[in-house]
Amino acid sequence: EGIIQIASFHPHYQFEDSEPDDIENYTNRAPYPILHLLREDSIERAVQAFPDAEEIYERNQQTLRRIGLAGWNELMKR
């Protein structure tokens, strides 16, 4: 608990117990290393507006699994 939370994004982001090319890693990848500063009071308001916020993360992973790395690379061409 505090005032700010930090979310990290990196071109080679890898979740623990995953392989480097697992598509789920792409939920936290960015072209450059980034630290996203989140105000905790903003997070609280967002969770009130979207009470099932954890489903967003799960849905993002499901989408990435469905499109796979080839689909991701195709999206990034745009």
C-alpha positions in Angstrom: 0.0 0.0 0.0 1.2 3.5 -0.8 0.7 6.3 -3.2 2.1 4.9 -6.4 2.5 1.4 -7.9 5.1 0.7 -10.6 4.3 -1.5 -13.6 7.3 -2.5 -15.7 7.3 -3.3 -19.5 10.4 -4.4 -21.4 11.2 -5.8 -24.9 12.3 -9.1 -23.4 9.8 -9.3 -20.6 9.4 -12.9 -19.4 7.1 -14.2 -16.7 8.5 -16.7 -14.1 8.2 -20.3 -15.2 7.6 -19.3 -18.9 9.7 -19.8 -22.0 11.2 -16.6 -23.7 8.9 -16.9 -26.7 5.7 -17.8 -24.8 3.0 -15.5 -26.2 1.7 -14.5 -22.7 4.9 -12.6 -22.2 3.8 -10.1 -24.8 1.2 -8.7 -22.4 4.1 -6.9 -20.7 6.4 -6.2 -23.6 7.1 -2.8 -25.0 9.6 -1.6 -27.7 11.7 0.1 -25.0 12.0 -0.5 -21.2 9.2 1.5 -19.5 8.2 2.1 -16.0 4.5 3.0 -15.7 3.7 4.9 -12.6 0.1 4.3 -11.4 -1.5 6.3 -8.7 -3.2 4.0 -6.2 -6.2 6.2 -5.9 -6.7 6.0 -9.7 -6.4 2.2 -9.5 -9.1 2.1 -6.8 -11.4 4.2 -9.0 -10.8 1.9 -12.0 -11.5 -1.2 -10.0 -14.8 0.4 -8.8 -15.7 1.1 -12.4 -14.6 -2.4 -13.6 -15.1 -4.7 -10.6 -13.9 -7.7 -12.6 -10.7 -6.0 -13.6 -8.6 -9.2 -13.3 -10.6 -10.7 -16.2 -9.1 -8.1 -18.5 -5.6 -9.6 -18.0 -7.0 -13.1 -18.5 -8.9 -12.1 -21.6 -5.7 -10.5 -23.0 -3.8 -13.7 -22.5 -6.6 -15.8 -24.1 -6.5 -13.4 -27.1 -2.8 -13.7 -27.5 -2.9 -17.5 -27.3 -5.6 -17.5 -30.0 -3.7 -15.3 -32.4 -0.3 -16.7 -31.6 3.1 -15.2 -32.4 2.3 -15.0 -36.1 -0.9 -13.1 -35.4 1.0 -10.8 -33.1 3.7 -10.1 -35.6 1.0 -9.3 -38.2 -0.6 -6.8 -35.9 2.7 -5.1 -35.3 3.2 -4.5 -39.0 0.3 -2.0 -39.0 
